[in-house]
């Protein structure tokens, strides 16, 4: 017998009746606000060419590492889920078979944010009213597959239906940005912009660093053998990205370490990095110096900086070798910001022209380091909970540990940071509910006036992201 799928209207709201009533009222005013998605990894080709999504598995399973990392942890091989291999070797090509494996293991997602997001997609986007399990797998597949064949489920139609005001994708420094050009030339009014992610040409520990830099400089019309020309290449590519709508840069460094080296020293370090392997310390010095250079360029061209440190990326060496990056193996490591950021902040922390948005996967530094820093330096803002912490309890802990020190207005709202298109409205639904729940508790405890809570709910759902990312 099938079980009903029902999204409770009070999900994520406080159990206390007084607080719950306040949360309901707050949420009613922000539920339907346009979505600002200032940082993510959706594919710009979707919006450039507006082609139908191929099938339910390609839409909801294959691109989403939140989904397949959980299945892999329970013994489901990525090949069985159709995840493409780095060498193009065979994986499962039957999307219905992939869907059946997913459905048979759907119980693994109980209590996780992925379950909240997916159930929202099933119920709200596709109107399904029974729970996903092995017995309902074909029903789900057929309903979703039929919907994907209609004009209403093309990427641009979904963008408009879900009130998406702007989506930022993320491209590498050598991306020709052809898809963004196609979007602009198509005449479509939807706003899909890019963001500049220069990591491949800023990390000397990457095996392909020198070849990356040579290709990067050639694209910018510069000589890769000169450090000065390398900096000009960044400036030119940043200008290209701004022409494609970019308002931000994104930096996924191992740590928040920054450095400001004398010119002769950084030129010599650049030359060593281009000629062969450098030590781990030298690589860290180069990345740290380049973060300071990126801050300088941001002051000059107005782009917002985002820093996502504190991750051991692609921890699973076997998965990295067979499937490549971004396959769910990014694991949090301890972070440190106070000393790490001091060289950058000594130069630019008091400059209101710079906006540096900080993210972390180490929750221990929220109250000890990040909130005090953001509550002091005009250039700093706190990014929302990310990766393992973009969850109900992660969002609650973030608000509890940062608000008293940094206040609400040194935050940047919410960003979804996703590759799975339909999880965007689902994730924003969770974030808006959790913020309303937090505000309702403050009102019920007489720590915040109700009219202020309504203003804050709107700011957290819409205004802060739009302002911080200059959208």
SEGU-10719 format. One line per field, with one value per residue (C-alpha): residue number from 1; z negated, y, x. Coordinates in steps of 0.2 Angstrom, whole numbers, m for minus. Each point is the difference from the previous one (the first is absolute). Last residue first. Layout:
N
num <- [NUM, ...]
pz <- [Z, ...]
py <- [Y, ...]
px <- [X, ...]
END
This chain:
471
num <- [471, 470, 469, 468, 467, 466, 465, 464, 463, 462, 461, 460, 459, 458, 457, 456, 455, 454, 453, 452, 451, 450, 449, 448, 447, 446, 445, 444, 443, 442, 441, 440, 439, 438, 437, 436, 435, 434, 433, 432, 431, 430, 429, 428, 427, 426, 425, 424, 423, 422, 421, 420, 419, 418, 417, 416, 415, 414, 413, 412, 411, 410, 409, 408, 407, 406, 405, 404, 403, 402, 401, 400, 399, 398, 397, 396, 395, 394, 393, 392, 391, 390, 389, 388, 387, 386, 385, 384, 383, 382, 381, 380, 379, 378, 377, 376, 375, 374, 373, 372, 371, 370, 369, 368, 367, 366, 365, 364, 363, 362, 361, 360, 359, 358, 357, 356, 355, 354, 353, 352, 351, 350, 349, 348, 347, 346, 345, 344, 343, 342, 341, 340, 339, 338, 337, 336, 335, 334, 333, 332, 331, 330, 329, 328, 327, 326, 325, 324, 323, 322, 321, 320, 319, 318, 317, 316, 315, 314, 313, 312, 311, 310, 309, 308, 307, 306, 305, 304, 303, 302, 301, 300, 299, 298, 297, 296, 295, 294, 293, 292, 291, 290, 289, 288, 287, 286, 285, 284, 283, 282, 281, 280, 279, 278, 277, 276, 275, 274, 273, 272, 271, 270, 269, 268, 267, 266, 265, 264, 263, 262, 261, 260, 259, 258, 257, 256, 255, 254, 253, 252, 251, 250, 249, 248, 247, 246, 245, 244, 243, 242, 241, 240, 239, 238, 237, 236, 235, 234, 233, 232, 231, 230, 229, 228, 227, 226, 225, 224, 223, 222, 221, 220, 219, 218, 217, 216, 215, 214, 213, 212, 211, 210, 209, 208, 207, 206, 205, 204, 203, 202, 201, 200, 199, 198, 197, 196, 195, 194, 193, 192, 191, 190, 189, 188, 187, 186, 185, 184, 183, 182, 181, 180, 179, 178, 177, 176, 175, 174, 173, 172, 171, 170, 169, 168, 167, 166, 165, 164, 163, 162, 161, 160, 159, 158, 157, 156, 155, 154, 153, 152, 151, 150, 149, 148, 147, 146, 145, 144, 143, 142, 141, 140, 139, 138, 137, 136, 135, 134, 133, 132, 131, 130, 129, 128, 127, 126, 125, 124, 123, 122, 121, 120, 119, 118, 117, 116, 115, 114, 113, 112, 111, 110, 109, 108, 107, 106, 105, 104, 103, 102, 101, 100, 99, 98, 97, 96, 95, 94, 93, 92, 91, 90, 89, 88, 87, 86, 85, 84, 83, 82, 81, 80, 79, 78, 77, 76, 75, 74, 73, 72, 71, 70, 69, 68, 67, 66, 65, 64, 63, 62, 61, 60, 59, 58, 57, 56, 55, 54, 53, 52, 51, 50, 49, 48, 47, 46, 45, 44, 43, 42, 41, 40, 39, 38, 37, 36, 35, 34, 33, 32, 31, 30, 29, 28, 27, 26, 25, 24, 23, 22, 21, 20, 19, 18, 17, 16, 15, 14, 13, 12, 11, 10, 9, 8, 7, 6, 5, 4, 3, 2, 1]
pz <- [41, m10, m8, m18, 5, 9, m13, m14, 8, 3, m13, m14, 3, 2, m17, m8, 4, m6, m16, m3, 0, m13, m12, m4, m17, m7, m1, 12, 12, m1, 3, 15, 8, m1, 7, 14, 4, 1, 11, 12, 1, 3, 14, 7, 1, 9, 12, 5, m1, 17, 9, m8, 0, m16, m10, m7, m6, m15, m8, 1, m19, m8, m1, m12, m14, m1, m19, m5, 17, 2, m11, 0, 18, 6, m12, 7, 18, m4, m8, 15, 13, 10, m13, 10, 16, m6, m15, 6, 5, m13, 6, m2, 8, m14, m13, m18, m1, 15, m10, m17, 10, 9, m14, m16, 4, 17, m2, m8, 15, 11, 18, 3, 10, 1, 11, 4, 6, 4, 4, m19, m3, m18, 3, 15, m4, m18, 4, 14, m12, m14, 9, m7, m17, m4, 13, m6, 6, m5, 15, 8, 13, 19, 7, 7, 18, 4, 9, 11, 3, 0, m8, m12, m5, m4, m9, m12, m8, 16, m9, m18, m4, m11, 12, 10, 3, 10, 7, 6, 17, m1, 14, m11, m17, 7, 8, m17, m8, 14, m3, m18, 5, 11, m14, m10, 15, 3, m18, m1, 15, m7, m17, 10, 9, 18, 16, 16, 11, m2, m19, 0, 10, m10, m16, 8, 4, m17, m8, 11, m3, m19, m7, m7, m7, m3, m8, 0, 3, 14, 12, 9, 6, 9, 9, 1, 10, 16, 14, 15, 2, m18, 5, 14, m11, m13, 15, 4, m18, m3, 16, m6, m16, 11, 11, m16, m5, 17, 8, 4, 13, 3, 13, m13, 7, 1, m18, m5, 11, m7, m18, 2, 7, m15, m12, 7, m15, m12, m14, 8, m4, 8, 18, m3, m15, 11, m3, 8, m2, 14, 3, 4, 1, 9, 13, 15, 15, 6, 1, m19, m3, 15, m8, m16, 9, 9, m17, 8, m16, m4, m17, m6, m1, m13, 3, m8, 1, 0, m3, m2, m3, 1, 16, 8, m2, 3, 17, 4, m4, 10, m12, 6, 18, m3, 1, m17, m7, 8, m7, m17, m1, 8, m11, m16, 5, 4, m17, m10, m6, m3, m11, 3, m10, 8, 5, 15, 6, 11, m6, m18, m5, 8, m1, m18, m4, 8, m10, m17, 4, 5, m17, m9, m13, 12, 15, m1, 2, 18, 3, 11, 8, 6, 7, 9, 7, 7, 8, 8, 6, 10, 4, m15, 2, 13, 1, 5, m8, m14, m3, 2, m15, 7, m17, 1, 5, m17, m9, m13, m16, m14, 1, 19, m2, m12, 12, 14, m6, m7, 15, 12, 18, 3, m11, 2, 19, 8, m10, 4, 19, 14, m7, 15, 9, m4, 10, m10, m16, m2, 7, m15, m10, m19, m11, m13, m8, 1, 0, m3, 0, 2, m16, m1, m18, m6, m8, m4, m9, m13, m4, m1, m11, m12, m2, m3, m13, m10, 3, m6, 13, 9, 20, 10, 8, m4, 17, m1, 17, 3, 9, m4, m2, 13, m5]
py <- [214, 7, m17, 7, 11, m14, m13, 12, 5, m17, m13, 7, 18, m5, m10, 15, 12, m12, m3, 19, 2, m14, 8, m10, m7, m3, m19, m2, 12, m8, m17, 6, 7, m18, m8, 13, m3, m19, 2, 11, m12, m15, 8, 7, m18, m6, 14, m4, m19, 1, 4, m13, 7, 10, 14, 5, 17, 9, 17, 9, 2, 16, 7, m14, 5, m5, m4, m6, m6, m12, m16, m1, 4, m13, m13, 2, m1, m16, m7, 3, m5, 10, m6, m14, 11, 18, 10, 18, 12, 12, 17, 9, 17, 11, m10, m1, m12, m10, m4, m3, m12, m9, m4, m8, 0, m8, m8, m16, m2, m6, m1, 18, 15, 18, 13, 14, 16, 14, 18, 3, m1, m4, m18, 5, 0, m6, m11, m9, m3, m5, m13, m15, 7, 1, m13, m17, m16, m18, m12, m4, m14, 2, m18, 3, m2, 18, m5, m15, m16, m14, 9, 10, m15, m9, 14, 3, 17, 9, 17, 1, 16, 14, 15, 7, 18, 12, 16, 14, 8, 19, 2, 8, m6, m17, 1, 4, m15, m11, 5, m4, m17, m2, 2, m14, m11, 3, m2, m16, m7, 5, m9, m16, 0, 5, m12, 7, 14, 10, m1, 5, 16, 4, m1, 11, 13, m1, 3, 15, 8, m1, m13, 4, m16, m8, m16, m4, m19, m13, 13, 0, 18, 8, 16, 11, 12, m10, 6, m7, 16, m1, m17, 7, 14, m13, m8, 16, 3, m18, 1, 16, m9, m13, 13, 7, m17, m2, m17, m2, 13, 9, m1, m4, m17, m3, 5, m13, m14, 3, 1, m17, m7, 5, m5, m17, m10, 11, 5, 17, 5, 17, m5, m14, 10, 15, m2, 16, 0, m1, 8, m7, 14, m6, 12, m11, 9, m14, 11, 1, m19, m4, 11, m9, m16, 6, 5, m5, m9, 2, 8, m13, 2, 2, 3, 14, 0, 15, 4, m17, 0, m19, 1, 11, m11, m16, 8, 4, m18, m9, m8, 10, m4, m18, m15, 2, m3, m17, m5, 6, m10, m15, m1, 3, m14, m11, 2, m2, m18, 3, 16, 18, 6, 3, 17, 5, 18, 2, 16, 1, m18, m8, 15, 3, m18, 1, 16, m7, m17, 8, 10, m17, m8, m15, 0, m18, m5, 5, m16, m9, 16, 4, m17, 1, 17, m6, m15, 13, 10, m15, 6, m8, 4, m4, 8, 18, 2, 12, m11, 7, m3, m12, m6, m18, 7, 10, m17, m2, m6, 10, 14, 1, 3, 15, 7, m2, 12, 14, m2, 6, m1, m18, m1, 14, 5, m14, m12, 7, 1, 10, 18, 9, 13, 18, 4, 13, m4, m18, 4, 11, m16, 2, 3, 13, 17, 15, m9, 14, m8, 11, 2, m13, m7, 17, 8, m17, m5, 14, m4, m19, 3, 11, m14, m12, 10, 1, m18, m7, m13, 12, 0, m12, m8, 10, m2, m19, m7, m15, m16, m14, m18, m13, m17]
px <- [112, 15, 4, m2, m16, m9, 5, m6, m16, m8, m4, 10, m6, m18, 1, 9, m13, m14, 11, 1, m19, m1, 12, 16, 6, m17, 3, m15, 8, 17, m8, m10, 16, 8, m15, m1, 18, m3, m15, 9, 15, m10, m10, 16, 6, m15, 0, 18, m2, m8, 16, 12, 18, m2, 8, m17, 3, m8, 0, 17, 3, 8, m18, m6, 11, 19, 1, m18, m3, 14, m2, m19, m2, 13, m7, m17, 6, 10, m15, m11, 13, 12, 13, 8, 3, m2, m7, m2, 14, 6, 5, 16, 6, m6, 10, m7, m16, 7, 16, m10, m12, 14, 12, m7, m19, 1, 17, m6, m12, 15, m8, 4, m6, 6, m7, 13, m8, 13, m5, m2, 18, 4, 5, 11, 19, 0, m15, 10, 15, m12, m10, 9, 3, m19, m6, 4, m9, m1, m3, m17, m1, m2, m3, m18, 5, 6, 17, 3, m9, 14, 15, m11, m10, 16, 8, m15, 4, m6, 2, 7, m10, 3, m1, m15, 4, m12, 6, m12, 5, 2, 14, 13, m4, m3, 18, 8, m10, 6, 18, m2, m7, 15, 12, m9, 0, 19, 4, m10, 9, 17, m4, m6, 17, 1, m1, 7, 4, m16, 0, 18, m3, m15, 10, 14, m14, m7, 16, 5, m16, 0, m13, m17, m7, m17, m5, m18, 3, m1, m6, m17, 0, m15, m1, m16, m10, 0, m12, 9, 9, 6, 7, 10, 6, 6, 9, 9, 5, 6, 10, 8, 6, 8, 8, 8, 6, 8, 3, m19, 1, m17, m14, m14, m3, 19, 2, m13, 7, 17, m7, m9, 16, 10, m13, m4, 6, m9, 11, 4, m18, m5, m3, m13, m7, m6, m19, m8, m19, m13, m17, m17, m14, m15, m6, 3, 6, 11, 16, 2, m3, 12, 14, m3, 3, 15, 9, 17, 4, 19, m2, m13, m19, m13, m18, m10, m18, m12, m18, m6, m18, m3, m10, 12, 16, m11, m6, 19, 5, m13, m13, m15, 3, m4, 11, 7, m18, m2, 17, m5, m16, 7, 15, m10, m13, 15, 8, m16, 3, 19, m4, m5, m14, m17, m7, 9, m3, 15, 8, m8, m1, 15, 11, m5, 3, 18, 4, m5, 8, 16, 0, 2, m12, m4, 12, 4, m18, 2, 10, m12, m5, 18, 3, m17, 5, 16, m9, m12, 15, 7, 18, 9, 19, 12, 17, 2, 17, m6, m16, m17, m12, m13, m6, 6, 17, 0, m1, m13, 8, m8, 11, m2, m18, 3, 13, m12, m13, 10, 11, m14, 3, m5, m15, m13, 0, 10, m10, m17, 3, 8, m3, m8, 10, 1, 15, 9, m10, 5, 18, 3, 2, m5, 15, m6, 3, m12, m16, m13, m17, m15, m11, m14, 3, 6, m16, m9, 16, m1, m18, 3, 16, m11, m13, 14, 8, m17, m4, 17, 5, 11, m1, 10, m16, m15, m9, 4, 6, m10, 5, m12, 5, m3, m7]
END
